[in-house]
C-alpha cells in the first residue's frame, strides 16, 4: 500500500506541474506555445540574422550555383 501512495502522490505532483506550466496555453482562447526559434524573432529578422540551419541552407545553395558556373 505504501508504494501505491507514493505513485499517486507523484502522479498528482506531475499533473499539477504540467497544469501550472501550461496555464496560459490551456485556459486562454488564443493559447499557443511561444515561438522561441531564432527565425520567429522579429528583432533578429530586422537585423538579417537567421538560425544556423537557414544560414547553412543559403550558403550551400549559393555555393552550388558558383560550382556549377565554374564547371561550365
RASULUR-V80933 format. One record per residue. N is the residue number from 1. RES is the residue in one small letter. BURIAL is I if it has 9 or more other ideal C-beta (glycine too) atoms within 8 Angstrom, else O. D_CENTER is the distance of its C-alpha to the mean C-alpha in whole Angstrom. Layout:
n->N res->RES burial->BURIAL d_center->D_CENTER
n->N res->RES burial->BURIAL d_center->D_CENTER
This chain:
n->1 res->x burial->O d_center->41
n->2 res->x burial->O d_center->40
n->3 res->x burial->O d_center->37
n->4 res->x burial->O d_center->36
n->5 res->x burial->O d_center->36
n->6 res->x burial->O d_center->33
n->7 res->x burial->O d_center->31
n->8 res->x burial->O d_center->32
n->9 res->x burial->O d_center->31
n->10 res->x burial->O d_center->28
n->11 res->x burial->O d_center->26
n->12 res->x burial->O d_center->27
n->13 res->x burial->O d_center->25
n->14 res->x burial->O d_center->22
n->15 res->x burial->O d_center->22
n->16 res->x burial->O d_center->23
n->17 res->x burial->O d_center->20
n->18 res->x burial->O d_center->18
n->19 res->x burial->I d_center->20
n->20 res->x burial->O d_center->20
n->21 res->x burial->O d_center->16
n->22 res->x burial->O d_center->15
n->23 res->x burial->O d_center->18
n->24 res->x burial->O d_center->17
n->25 res->x burial->I d_center->15
n->26 res->x burial->O d_center->18
n->27 res->x burial->O d_center->21
n->28 res->x burial->O d_center->20
n->29 res->x burial->O d_center->21
n->30 res->x burial->O d_center->18
n->31 res->x burial->O d_center->16
n->32 res->x burial->O d_center->12
n->33 res->x burial->O d_center->9
n->34 res->x burial->O d_center->8
n->35 res->x burial->O d_center->6
n->36 res->x burial->O d_center->5
n->37 res->x burial->O d_center->5
n->38 res->x burial->O d_center->9
n->39 res->x burial->O d_center->10
n->40 res->x burial->O d_center->10
n->41 res->x burial->O d_center->12
n->42 res->x burial->O d_center->15
n->43 res->x burial->O d_center->17
n->44 res->x burial->I d_center->16
n->45 res->x burial->I d_center->16
n->46 res->x burial->O d_center->20
n->47 res->x burial->O d_center->21
n->48 res->x burial->O d_center->20
n->49 res->x burial->O d_center->17
n->50 res->x burial->I d_center->14
n->51 res->x burial->O d_center->12
n->52 res->x burial->O d_center->14
n->53 res->x burial->O d_center->13
n->54 res->x burial->I d_center->15
n->55 res->x burial->I d_center->17
n->56 res->x burial->O d_center->18
n->57 res->x burial->O d_center->19
n->58 res->x burial->I d_center->21
n->59 res->x burial->O d_center->23
n->60 res->x burial->O d_center->24
n->61 res->x burial->O d_center->25
n->62 res->x burial->O d_center->27
n->63 res->x burial->O d_center->28
n->64 res->x burial->O d_center->29
n->65 res->x burial->O d_center->31
n->66 res->x burial->O d_center->33
n->67 res->x burial->O d_center->34
n->68 res->x burial->O d_center->35
n->69 res->x burial->O d_center->37
n->70 res->x burial->O d_center->39
n->71 res->x burial->O d_center->40
n->72 res->x burial->O d_center->42
